[in-house]
Amino acid sequence: MDYTEQINLENKRKLQILLQELPKFCKDYFRYLDTRNTASRTRLAYAYDLRLFFQFIKENNPVYKNISMHDIPIALLDQLNSTDIEEYLAYLSFYENKDGTEISNGEKGKSRKLSALRTMYRYFFKKEFIQTNAPSMIETPKKHKDNIIHLDKDEVADLVNAAETGQMMSKKQLSLHEKTKYRDTAILTLLLGTGVRVSELVGLDVKDVNFKYNCIRVVRKGGNESTVYFGDEVAAALKEYLELEREHFEKKAQEGSENALFLSLKYGRLTTRAVEMLVKKYSNAASINKKITPHKLRSTYGTNLYKETGDIYLVADALGHKSVETTRQHYAATDDERRKLAGKFSGSIFDRK
């Protein structure tokens, strides 16, 4: 069983547990999503979002307060109107979990949770199990475009140099760094040089790396396989790690993690959270005054590729975006820069010599 299969199996197990808590009628909906080949991660995210919705109903509707969530009837969906949905979205702005943790949702969080509600209602409405569709009456929360945060060339050099040298680190950090510097350098270089998602990176096995053609095989969102090519800098960093460091990890690798390309100091497959902390550690060491995450390194790759080629379709394909519109929205600011450049060039028409 490869990494993707393991993750899918784990997500399915978590979903089965959630279905024991969610209203009985939700089973039909999630069975439908499964037949549509919806990603296991998406189904699980919808389940968590729907649980939060039904928890809100139990807390605020006296009719359902004293019955278990699992026994809430499908008739509830017809009893709710657009005002009820709006109240739920307002609740999402700030609430407390059962453990007292304070949680807030912005535009993106609310949009995702509304999407989970809409797809569930749409399914039952089309099947004629319900006669109303309250979420369809609600406008999607307006999303404000955020500027793409990416690294410039000097910052890229500083970040990679921090991983190679361990600069600005404490003695304790340096002792650990000596054991992982080739791994960490390879990870940063691969993220910056290919634009792969952190989930795709941690899912890599050694056999997925092909130095003959300088490429890796990745499993994209949705389960599709893709070949991603890399340059000489990435190849050199990967070879150093494989030749000088990975063998030490492999000798003590946990069962099931032996084939993983990147291993942790606990000798298991490196997790997405560990990579996030790794990127944060080295961006701090490099004194980069930006909030840098693995996704920002992906944005750095995408921005540079678009600036070099001007080909939005190439960027969409390289990043594994299903729709080129997704790419176009993300790199609209870069488009504006190119338009301004075009305006400057037009001035040459009026040169008088």
C-alpha positions in Angstrom: 0.0 0.0 0.0 1.5 3.3 -1.1 1.3 6.6 0.8 -1.8 7.9 -1.1 -3.7 4.6 -0.5 -2.8 4.8 3.2 -4.1 8.4 3.5 -7.3 7.5 1.7 -7.9 4.5 4.0 -7.2 6.6 7.0 -9.7 9.3 5.8 -12.3 6.7 5.1 -12.0 5.3 8.6 -12.4 8.8 10.1 -15.4 9.4 7.9 -17.0 6.1 9.2 -16.6 7.3 12.7 -18.1 10.7 11.9 -21.1 9.1 10.2 -22.0 7.4 13.4 -22.4 10.9 14.9 -24.0 12.7 11.9 -27.7 12.4 11.2 -28.6 9.0 9.6 -29.7 10.5 6.4 -26.2 11.8 5.7 -25.0 8.3 4.9 -26.9 8.4 1.5 -25.2 11.7 0.7 -21.7 10.5 1.4 -22.3 7.3 -0.5 -23.3 9.5 -3.4 -20.0 11.5 -3.1 -18.1 8.3 -3.1 -19.7 7.2 -6.4 -18.7 10.6 -7.9 -15.0 9.8 -7.1 -14.8 12.8 -4.8 -11.4 12.9 -3.0 -11.4 11.2 0.4 -9.9 14.4 1.9 -12.8 16.5 0.5 -15.5 14.0 1.8 -13.9 14.1 5.3 -13.7 18.0 5.2 -17.4 18.1 4.3 -18.2 15.7 7.2 -16.4 17.9 9.7 -18.2 21.0 8.3 -21.6 19.3 8.5 -21.0 18.2 12.0 -20.4 21.8 13.0 -23.6 22.8 11.3 -25.7 20.2 13.1 -24.0 21.1 16.4 -25.1 24.7 15.9 -28.7 23.5 15.3 -28.7 21.4 18.5 -27.3 24.4 20.5 -29.8 26.9 19.1 -33.0 25.0 18.3 -34.9 23.8 21.4 -36.7 21.1 19.3 -33.4 19.3 18.7 -31.5 20.2 21.9 -32.3 17.0 23.8 -32.0 14.4 21.0 -28.8 13.0 19.6 -27.4 14.4 16.4 -27.7 11.0 14.8 -31.5 11.0 15.3 -32.1 14.4 13.7 -34.6 13.8 10.9 -34.2 14.9 7.3 -37.4 17.0 7.8 -35.1 19.6 9.6 -33.7 20.7 6.2 -37.1 21.8 5.1 -37.8 23.6 8.4 -34.8 25.9 7.9 -34.9 29.1 5.9 -32.3 31.5 4.5 -32.3 33.5 7.7 -31.3 30.4 9.7 -28.4 29.8 7.3 -27.3 33.5 7.6 -27.4 33.1 11.4 -25.1 30.1 11.1 -22.7 32.0 8.9 -22.6 34.8 11.5 -21.9 32.2 14.2 -18.9 31.0 12.3 -17.3 34.4 12.7 -16.4 33.5 16.3 -17.3 30.5 18.4 -15.8 28.1 21.0 -15.2 24.4 20.6 -16.2 21.9 23.2 -12.8 22.1 24.7 -13.0 25.8 25.0 -10.8 26.6 22.0 -11.8 29.9 20.4 -12.2 29.7 16.6 -12.9 32.3 14.0 -13.6 32.0 10.3 -13.0 34.6 7.6 -14.4 34.7 4.1 -12.7 31.5 2.9 -13.7 29.5 5.9 -17.3 30.6 5.6 -17.4 30.0 1.9 -16.1 26.4 2.3 -18.7 25.6 5.0 -21.5 27.1 2.9 -20.3 25.0 0.0 -20.6 21.8 2.1 -24.2 22.8 3.0 -25.1 23.6 -0.5 -23.9 20.3 -2.0 -25.7 18.3 0.7 -29.0 20.3 0.2 -28.6 20.0 -3.6 -28.3 16.2 -3.4 -31.4 15.8 -1.3 -33.4 18.4 -3.3 -32.7 16.7 -6.6 -33.6 13.3 -5.1 -36.9 15.0 -3.9 -36.3 14.0 -0.3 -36.8 17.7 0.5 -38.9 20.5 -1.1 -36.8 23.6 -0.2 -33.1 24.6 -0.7 -32.3 27.4 1.8 -28.5 27.6 1.2 -29.1 28.3 -2.5 -30.7 31.6 -1.5 -27.5 32.8 0.2 -24.8 34.7 -1.6 -21.3 33.3 -1.2 -19.3 35.5 1.2 -17.3 38.0 -0.9 -13.7 37.0 -1.1 -11.1 39.7 -1.2 -8.0 38.9 -3.3 -4.8 38.7 -1.3 -1.5 39.7 -2.7 0.6 36.7 -3.6 3.5 36.5 -1.1 6.6 35.1 -2.7 10.4 35.3 -2.3 12.7 37.3 -4.4 16.0 35.9 -5.6 18.0 37.1 -2.7 15.5 35.7 -0.2 15.6 32.3 -2.0 19.4 32.3 -1.7 19.2 33.2 2.0 16.6 30.5 2.8 18.6 27.7 1.1 21.8 29.0 2.6 20.2 28.8 6.1 19.4 25.2 5.5 22.9 24.4 4.2 24.8 26.2 7.0 22.5 26.3 10.0 23.2 30.0 10.5 21.6 31.9 13.4 20.6 28.6 15.2 21.0 27.7 18.9 23.4 24.9 19.9 20.5 22.5 20.3 19.1 23.4 16.9 22.6 23.0 15.4 23.0 19.5 16.8 19.8 18.4 15.1 20.7 20.3 12.0 23.8 18.3 11.5 21.6 15.2 11.1 19.2 16.7 8.7 20.9 19.5 6.7 21.0 17.6 3.4 17.4 16.4 3.8 16.2 19.9 4.7 18.1 21.5 1.8 16.7 19.0 -0.6 13.1 19.7 0.7 13.4 23.5 0.3 15.1 23.2 -3.1 12.4 20.7 -4.3 9.6 23.0 -3.2 11.2 26.1 -4.8 12.3 24.3 -7.9 9.1 22.4 -8.8 6.2 24.1 -7.0 4.8 20.8 -5.7 2.3 20.9 -2.9 3.6 19.9 0.6 1.1 17.0 0.6 2.6 15.8 -2.7 6.2 16.2 -1.4 5.7 14.1 1.8 4.0 11.4 -0.3 7.1 10.8 -2.5 8.9 7.5 -2.4 12.5 7.0 -3.4 11.3 5.1 -6.6 9.4 8.2 -7.6 12.6 10.1 -8.4 14.1 9.6 -11.8 17.5 11.2 -12.3 17.8 9.9 -16.0 15.1 12.4 -17.0 15.3 14.7 -13.9 11.7 14.2 -12.9 9.5 13.0 -10.0 6.1 11.2 -10.1 3.6 12.9 -7.9 0.0 12.1 -7.0 -2.1 15.3 -7.4 -5.2 16.3 -5.6 -8.0 14.0 -6.7 -5.6 11.1 -7.1 -4.3 11.7 -10.6 -0.6 11.0 -11.3 1.7 13.5 -12.9 5.3 13.8 -13.9 7.1 16.9 -12.7 10.5 17.9 -14.1 13.2 19.6 -12.2 16.5 21.3 -12.9 20.2 20.7 -12.0 20.0 22.5 -8.6 17.2 20.2 -7.5 18.9 17.1 -8.8 22.2 18.0 -7.0 20.4 18.6 -3.7 18.4 15.3 -4.0 21.5 13.3 -4.8 23.5 14.7 -1.9 20.7 13.8 0.5 20.3 10.3 -1.0 24.0 9.6 -1.0 25.1 11.3 2.3 22.2 11.2 4.7 19.1 9.1 3.8 20.9 5.7 4.4 21.2 6.6 8.1 17.4 7.2 8.3 16.6 4.1 6.3 18.4 1.7 8.6 16.0 2.6 11.4 12.9 3.3 9.3 9.5 2.4 10.9 7.6 -0.4 9.3 5.6 1.0 6.3 8.0 4.0 5.9 11.0 2.3 4.4 10.3 3.6 0.9 9.5 7.2 1.9 11.9 9.7 0.3 11.9 12.0 3.3 12.1 10.5 6.8 11.9 12.2 10.2 14.2 11.9 13.1 11.7 9.4 14.5 12.3 7.4 11.4 8.8 7.6 10.0 7.6 9.4 6.8 7.9 13.1 7.3 4.5 14.8 7.8 3.1 18.0 6.2 3.1 19.6 9.7 6.8 18.8 10.1 7.6 20.4 6.7 5.6 23.5 7.6 7.7 23.9 10.8 10.9 23.2 8.9 10.1 26.1 6.4 9.2 28.4 9.3 12.5 27.6 11.1 14.7 28.4 8.2 12.8 31.5 7.1 13.3 32.8 10.7 17.0 31.8 10.6 17.4 33.7 7.3 15.6 36.8 8.8 13.0 36.9 6.0 10.4 39.5 7.0 7.5 37.6 5.4 5.2 34.9 6.7 6.7 32.0 4.7 4.9 28.6 4.4 5.4 25.7 1.9 2.6 27.2 -0.1 4.5 30.5 -0.4 7.4 28.6 -1.9 5.0 27.1 -4.4 3.8 30.6 -5.2 7.4 31.7 -5.6 7.9 28.9 -8.2 4.6 29.8 -10.0 5.4 33.5 -10.1 8.9 33.1 -11.5 7.7 30.6 -14.1 5.0 33.0 -15.3 7.4 35.9 -15.4 9.9 33.9 -17.4 7.4 32.4 -19.9 4.2 34.5 -19.8 2.4 31.2 -20.4 -0.5 30.9 -18.0 -1.4 27.4 -19.4 2.1 26.1 -18.7 2.0 27.5 -15.1 -1.4 25.8 -14.6 -0.1 22.5 -15.8 3.1 22.7 -13.8 1.2 23.5 -10.6 -1.4 20.8 -11.2 -4.4 23.2 -11.3 -7.5 21.6 -12.8 -8.7 24.9 -14.2 -6.5 27.6 -15.7 -8.9 30.2 -14.2 -7.6 29.2 -10.8 -4.1 30.0 -12.0 -5.2 33.2 -13.6 -6.9 34.5 -10.4 -3.8 33.7 -8.4 -1.4 35.5 -10.7 -3.6 38.5 -11.7 -1.1 40.8 -10.0 1.7 39.5 -12.2 -0.6 40.0 -15.2 -0.9 43.7 -14.2 2.9 44.0 -14.1 3.1 42.6 -17.6 0.5 45.0 -18.9 2.4 47.9 -17.4 5.5 46.7 -19.1 3.6 46.5 -22.4 2.5 50.1 -21.8 6.1 51.3 -21.4 7.1 49.5 -24.6 4.4 51.3 -26.5 6.2 54.5 -25.8 8.9 53.6 -28.2 6.5 54.2 -31.1 6.6 57.9 -30.4 10.5 58.2 -30.3 11.6 61.1 -32.4 15.1 60.7 -33.6 
